[in-house]
Amino acid sequence: MVLSKKRARKVLEEIIALFPDAKPSLDFTNHFELLVAVMLSAQTTDAAVNKATPGLFAAFPTPQAMSVATEGEIASHISRLGLYRNKAKFLKKCAQQLLDDFDGQVPRTREELESLTGVGRKTANVVMSVGFGIPAFAVDTHVERICKHHDIVKKSATPLEVEKRVMDILPPEQWLAAHQAMIYFGRAI
């Protein structure tokens, strides 16, 4: 049985209250690094990504530098991460697309972000909300599991259904806080 909107909001607000200072755990200094780090985080822990990215960012600090690297050169920096060969291929193609289509800048809209190789809805939502402060709600493993466990959504809900339900329950200014708090909650509990 799915909770009413009012009760679901109370659950989400309680989770936010448990982790009021929750911040993104990926290390980055600019939009390009954020995009790369989020792409690398698929099926990998943020801690593992943070171990790989200093060397990667030192070697390839810009889309230009990454676009001229070989997939093997990129892969050598991320070989401890899951799916690293595919990720290296995606990063190279994405870097080239940033140069060709966006003057080397990370775009701000979901549609433009999702046009990049290796970027899906979750990555686009994280980049929009964390990188640009644009209200968006990303659904990762922790968010989906928590929303299902606490009956905020039905057990069979898709990630998109989870996203839409949480966005319907909470005002836009709470979406990023809810996402970050649920990640901390999911890791801790």
Residue frames relative to the residue before (quaternion, step in Angstrom):
aa qw qx qy qz dx dy dz
M 1.0000 0.0000 0.0000 0.0000 0.00 0.00 0.00
V 0.3288 -0.7555 0.5386 0.1763 3.56 -0.74 1.08
L 0.5164 -0.6565 0.4628 0.2968 3.53 -1.00 0.89
S 0.5613 -0.5522 0.4824 0.3838 3.53 -1.26 0.43
K 0.6716 -0.4924 0.3639 0.4171 3.55 -1.25 0.36
K 0.6534 0.5254 -0.3085 0.4492 3.58 0.96 -0.89
R 0.6968 0.4597 -0.2775 0.4755 3.59 0.87 -0.95
A 0.6309 0.5296 -0.3309 0.4604 3.58 1.03 -0.77
R 0.6310 0.5243 -0.3313 0.4661 3.58 1.02 -0.78
K 0.6264 0.5353 -0.3331 0.4584 3.59 1.00 -0.80
V 0.6440 0.5138 -0.3212 0.4671 3.62 0.93 -0.86
L 0.6826 0.4869 -0.2913 0.4605 3.58 0.84 -0.97
E 0.6616 0.5003 -0.3103 0.4644 3.58 0.95 -0.81
E 0.6153 0.5288 -0.3464 0.4710 3.60 1.10 -0.62
I 0.6411 0.5083 -0.3227 0.4759 3.59 1.00 -0.78
I 0.6305 0.5160 -0.3278 0.4783 3.59 0.99 -0.83
A 0.6609 0.5200 -0.3066 0.4459 3.61 0.96 -0.88
L 0.6167 0.5490 -0.3454 0.4460 3.61 1.12 -0.59
F 0.7932 0.1606 -0.0566 0.5847 3.58 1.11 -0.72
P 0.0070 -0.8663 0.4994 0.0011 3.60 0.66 1.09
D 0.7438 0.3797 -0.2124 0.5074 3.60 1.15 -0.52
A 0.2774 0.7864 -0.5117 0.2068 3.59 1.22 0.39
K 0.0554 -0.7897 0.6106 -0.0227 3.54 -0.83 1.07
P 0.6367 -0.5045 0.3890 0.4345 3.59 -1.19 0.35
S 0.3313 -0.7759 0.5052 0.1817 3.59 -0.92 0.85
L 0.5314 0.5911 -0.4278 0.4303 3.59 1.25 0.01
D 0.3602 -0.7260 0.5468 0.2100 3.56 -1.04 0.81
F 0.2143 0.7530 -0.5968 0.1758 3.59 -0.86 1.01
T 0.2516 -0.7790 0.5552 0.1469 3.57 -1.20 0.47
N 0.7910 0.1229 -0.0855 0.5933 3.60 1.25 -0.13
H 0.7218 -0.4568 0.2976 0.4264 3.57 -1.28 0.18
F 0.6342 0.5262 -0.3417 0.4519 3.60 0.97 -0.74
E 0.6661 0.4881 -0.3039 0.4751 3.60 0.90 -0.89
L 0.6234 0.5276 -0.3439 0.4635 3.60 1.00 -0.74
L 0.6529 0.5146 -0.3153 0.4577 3.58 0.86 -0.94
V 0.6710 0.4922 -0.2967 0.4684 3.59 0.86 -0.97
A 0.6690 0.5094 -0.3099 0.4438 3.61 0.84 -0.94
V 0.6660 0.4868 -0.3102 0.4725 3.59 0.93 -0.84
M 0.6227 0.5247 -0.3425 0.4686 3.60 1.01 -0.75
L 0.6828 0.4890 -0.2865 0.4610 3.59 0.96 -0.84
S 0.6313 0.5930 -0.3306 0.3749 3.60 1.11 -0.61
A 0.4615 0.6796 -0.4580 0.3399 3.61 1.21 -0.17
Q 0.8546 -0.0393 -0.0330 0.5168 3.57 -0.82 1.11
T 0.6450 0.4223 -0.3235 0.5486 3.56 1.14 0.76
T 0.5001 -0.6484 0.4695 0.3301 3.60 -1.08 0.59
D 0.5940 -0.5629 0.4370 0.3733 3.54 -1.21 0.55
A 0.6073 0.5615 -0.3533 0.4371 3.60 1.05 -0.73
A 0.6616 0.4911 -0.3075 0.4759 3.60 0.95 -0.83
V 0.6242 0.5277 -0.3357 0.4682 3.59 1.01 -0.78
N 0.6776 0.5073 -0.2945 0.4435 3.58 0.91 -0.92
K 0.6158 0.5179 -0.3498 0.4798 3.61 1.19 -0.39
A 0.7097 0.4731 -0.2533 0.4564 3.59 1.06 -0.75
T 0.6791 0.5693 -0.3101 0.3443 3.58 0.93 -0.85
P 0.5794 0.5801 -0.4307 0.3773 3.70 0.88 -0.50
G 0.6871 0.4615 -0.2805 0.4861 3.59 0.89 -0.87
L 0.6343 0.5327 -0.3219 0.4586 3.56 1.02 -0.84
F 0.7084 0.4552 -0.2665 0.4689 3.59 0.84 -0.97
A 0.6094 0.5346 -0.3580 0.4633 3.60 1.10 -0.57
A 0.7003 0.4629 -0.2624 0.4759 3.57 0.98 -0.87
F 0.8062 0.1220 -0.0128 0.5787 3.58 1.00 -0.88
P 0.0218 -0.8720 0.4890 0.0001 3.60 0.45 1.18
T 0.7756 0.2607 -0.1341 0.5590 3.60 1.22 -0.34
P 0.6435 -0.4883 0.3937 0.4388 3.58 -1.22 0.24
Q 0.6046 0.5644 -0.3525 0.4378 3.60 1.02 -0.76
A 0.6891 0.4794 -0.2838 0.4634 3.59 0.80 -1.01
M 0.6834 0.4806 -0.2961 0.4629 3.58 0.94 -0.85
S 0.6454 0.5505 -0.3302 0.4139 3.59 1.00 -0.76
V 0.7196 0.4222 -0.2568 0.4878 3.62 1.07 -0.60
A 0.5169 0.6172 -0.4223 0.4165 3.59 1.27 -0.09
T 0.4690 -0.6260 0.5208 0.3419 3.56 -1.21 0.35
E 0.6311 -0.5088 0.4081 0.4199 3.56 -1.24 0.36
G 0.6359 0.5437 -0.3223 0.4428 3.59 1.03 -0.77
E 0.6436 0.5116 -0.3234 0.4685 3.58 1.01 -0.78
I 0.6509 0.4882 -0.3137 0.4894 3.56 0.98 -0.81
A 0.6575 0.5328 -0.3066 0.4356 3.58 0.89 -0.97
S 0.6185 0.5706 -0.3581 0.4047 3.60 0.99 -0.73
H 0.6809 0.4787 -0.2870 0.4741 3.60 1.14 -0.55
I 0.7763 0.3252 -0.1596 0.5159 3.59 1.17 -0.50
S 0.3278 0.8097 -0.4491 0.1880 3.58 1.27 0.22
R 0.6346 0.5177 -0.3453 0.4583 3.62 1.19 -0.26
L 0.6088 0.5492 -0.3514 0.4520 3.58 1.27 -0.10
G 0.5846 -0.5778 0.4389 0.3630 3.54 -1.16 0.59
L 0.8501 0.1437 -0.1258 0.4907 3.55 -1.16 0.72
Y 0.2084 0.8511 -0.4702 0.1057 3.58 1.19 0.50
R 0.6204 0.5437 -0.3658 0.4309 3.63 1.00 -0.62
N 0.6647 0.4793 -0.2964 0.4905 3.57 0.94 -0.90
K 0.6470 0.5240 -0.3238 0.4494 3.57 0.95 -0.85
A 0.6306 0.5241 -0.3373 0.4625 3.61 0.99 -0.77
K 0.6434 0.5172 -0.3124 0.4700 3.58 0.99 -0.87
F 0.6673 0.5029 -0.2937 0.4643 3.59 0.93 -0.94
L 0.6558 0.5227 -0.3220 0.4394 3.59 0.92 -0.90
K 0.6508 0.5132 -0.3180 0.4604 3.58 0.93 -0.87
K 0.6808 0.4794 -0.2872 0.4735 3.60 0.87 -0.96
C 0.6412 0.5278 -0.3184 0.4572 3.57 0.97 -0.87
A 0.6438 0.5213 -0.3238 0.4571 3.59 0.92 -0.88
Q 0.6590 0.4970 -0.3106 0.4714 3.58 0.96 -0.83
Q 0.6408 0.5169 -0.3247 0.4656 3.60 1.00 -0.77
L 0.6079 0.5440 -0.3570 0.4551 3.60 1.02 -0.74
L 0.6727 0.4855 -0.2894 0.4775 3.58 0.99 -0.84
D 0.7213 0.4736 -0.2520 0.4380 3.57 0.81 -1.04
D 0.8174 0.3129 -0.1150 0.4698 3.55 0.87 -1.01
F 0.8162 0.2425 -0.0853 0.5174 3.61 1.12 -0.58
D 0.5153 -0.6784 0.3990 0.3392 3.59 1.17 0.59
G 0.6950 -0.5006 0.2692 0.4404 3.57 1.05 0.78
Q 0.6037 0.5534 -0.3501 0.4547 3.59 1.29 0.11
V 0.4723 -0.6346 0.5229 0.3175 3.56 -1.14 0.62
P 0.3938 -0.7346 0.4956 0.2441 3.61 -0.70 1.01
R 0.4693 -0.7162 0.4690 0.2168 3.53 -1.28 0.52
T 0.6931 0.4753 -0.2964 0.4536 3.62 1.12 -0.37
R 0.6235 -0.5503 0.4048 0.3802 3.55 -1.19 0.57
E 0.6526 0.5274 -0.3199 0.4401 3.57 0.87 -0.94
E 0.6872 0.4676 -0.2855 0.4771 3.60 0.86 -0.91
L 0.6464 0.5151 -0.3233 0.4608 3.58 0.93 -0.84
E 0.6984 0.4691 -0.2768 0.4643 3.59 0.89 -0.91
S 0.5631 0.5799 -0.3967 0.4350 3.60 1.23 -0.17
L 0.5940 0.5774 -0.3558 0.4327 3.60 1.26 -0.32
T 0.5501 -0.6095 0.4633 0.3335 3.57 -1.04 0.81
G 0.8284 0.2266 -0.1803 0.4794 3.57 -0.93 0.95
V 0.6448 0.4959 -0.3223 0.4842 3.58 1.27 0.04
G 0.0843 -0.7880 0.6099 0.0085 3.53 -0.70 1.17
R 0.7841 -0.3510 0.2365 0.4540 3.53 -1.32 -0.12
K 0.6508 0.5168 -0.3345 0.4445 3.61 0.89 -0.86
T 0.6686 0.4908 -0.3034 0.4691 3.59 0.84 -0.96
A 0.6414 0.5217 -0.3256 0.4587 3.58 0.93 -0.86
N 0.6670 0.5042 -0.3047 0.4562 3.59 0.91 -0.88
V 0.6441 0.5052 -0.3321 0.4687 3.60 0.97 -0.78
V 0.6685 0.4945 -0.3100 0.4611 3.60 0.84 -0.92
M 0.6505 0.5152 -0.3222 0.4556 3.59 0.93 -0.84
S 0.7502 0.4190 -0.2343 0.4546 3.58 0.76 -1.04
V 0.7321 0.4100 -0.2405 0.4880 3.60 0.79 -0.99
G 0.7518 0.4363 -0.2257 0.4399 3.56 0.84 -0.98
F 0.8253 0.2353 -0.0833 0.5065 3.54 0.92 -0.91
G 0.4458 -0.7112 0.4478 0.3081 3.60 1.23 -0.09
I 0.4363 0.6731 -0.4699 0.3685 3.57 1.22 0.50
P 0.4851 -0.6838 0.4447 0.3152 3.63 -0.67 0.99
A 0.2467 0.7075 -0.6242 0.2213 3.53 -0.78 1.19
F 0.2148 -0.7814 0.5733 0.1210 3.57 -1.13 0.56
A 0.2063 -0.8000 0.5577 0.0800 3.54 -0.57 1.22
V 0.1994 -0.7668 0.6013 0.1029 3.55 -1.01 0.87
D 0.0066 -0.7787 0.6265 -0.0340 3.54 -0.59 1.22
T 0.7824 -0.3289 0.2315 0.4756 3.57 -1.28 -0.15
H 0.6721 0.5019 -0.3048 0.4511 3.60 0.87 -0.96
V 0.6679 0.5106 -0.3024 0.4491 3.58 0.84 -0.99
E 0.6704 0.4971 -0.3059 0.4582 3.57 0.85 -0.93
R 0.6733 0.5065 -0.2965 0.4497 3.58 0.88 -0.96
I 0.6740 0.4950 -0.2950 0.4622 3.59 0.90 -0.92
C 0.6670 0.5056 -0.3121 0.4496 3.58 0.88 -0.89
K 0.6648 0.4768 -0.3021 0.4893 3.58 1.05 -0.71
H 0.6612 0.5235 -0.3113 0.4379 3.60 0.88 -0.92
H 0.7619 0.3634 -0.1851 0.5031 3.58 1.00 -0.86
D 0.5003 -0.7156 0.3838 0.3005 3.56 1.28 0.48
I 0.2972 0.7298 -0.5457 0.2849 3.57 1.04 0.77
V 0.7552 0.1005 -0.0639 0.6446 3.55 1.26 -0.62
K 0.6039 -0.5293 0.4283 0.4144 3.56 -1.26 0.24
K 0.6536 -0.5533 0.3600 0.3702 3.58 -1.18 0.59
S 0.7107 0.4500 -0.2501 0.4794 3.60 1.13 -0.60
A 0.3757 0.7636 -0.4674 0.2392 3.62 1.25 0.05
T 0.4075 -0.6779 0.5579 0.2511 3.53 -1.12 0.75
P 0.6671 -0.4759 0.3607 0.4454 3.61 -1.19 0.23
L 0.6443 0.5136 -0.3306 0.4601 3.61 0.99 -0.74
E 0.6408 0.5065 -0.3254 0.4764 3.61 1.02 -0.74
V 0.6128 0.5252 -0.3457 0.4787 3.61 1.06 -0.72
E 0.6509 0.5288 -0.3109 0.4472 3.58 0.87 -0.98
K 0.6980 0.4787 -0.2801 0.4529 3.59 0.79 -1.02
R 0.6490 0.5233 -0.3207 0.4496 3.60 0.99 -0.81
V 0.6771 0.4735 -0.3055 0.4733 3.60 0.84 -0.92
M 0.6539 0.5074 -0.3156 0.4641 3.60 0.99 -0.79
D 0.6399 0.5055 -0.3200 0.4823 3.58 1.17 -0.52
I 0.6766 0.5096 -0.2812 0.4511 3.58 1.11 -0.73
L 0.7994 0.2668 -0.1111 0.5268 3.56 0.86 -1.00
P 0.5088 -0.6121 0.4910 0.3541 3.59 -1.16 0.50
P 0.6802 -0.5320 0.3158 0.3931 3.62 -1.11 0.62
E 0.6529 0.5346 -0.3290 0.4238 3.60 0.99 -0.72
Q 0.6859 0.4525 -0.2924 0.4891 3.63 1.24 -0.18
W 0.4564 0.7216 -0.4428 0.2737 3.62 1.19 -0.21
L 0.6865 0.4711 -0.2986 0.4665 3.60 0.81 -0.93
A 0.6465 0.5145 -0.3198 0.4637 3.60 0.94 -0.86
A 0.6460 0.5144 -0.3201 0.4643 3.59 0.97 -0.82
H 0.6445 0.5200 -0.3217 0.4591 3.58 0.91 -0.89
Q 0.7009 0.4669 -0.2779 0.4621 3.59 0.77 -1.03
A 0.6612 0.5082 -0.3150 0.4532 3.60 0.92 -0.87
M 0.6558 0.5060 -0.3214 0.4588 3.61 0.97 -0.77
I 0.5996 0.5328 -0.3706 0.4682 3.60 1.07 -0.58
Y 0.6739 0.4792 -0.2978 0.4770 3.60 0.85 -0.92
F 0.6342 0.5305 -0.3148 0.4662 3.58 1.00 -0.87
G 0.6735 0.5104 -0.2897 0.4494 3.57 0.90 -0.95
R 0.6675 0.4861 -0.3002 0.4775 3.58 1.04 -0.73
A 0.7253 0.4702 -0.2405 0.4416 3.56 0.99 -0.88
I 0.7722 0.3424 -0.1597 0.5108 3.57 0.96 -0.86
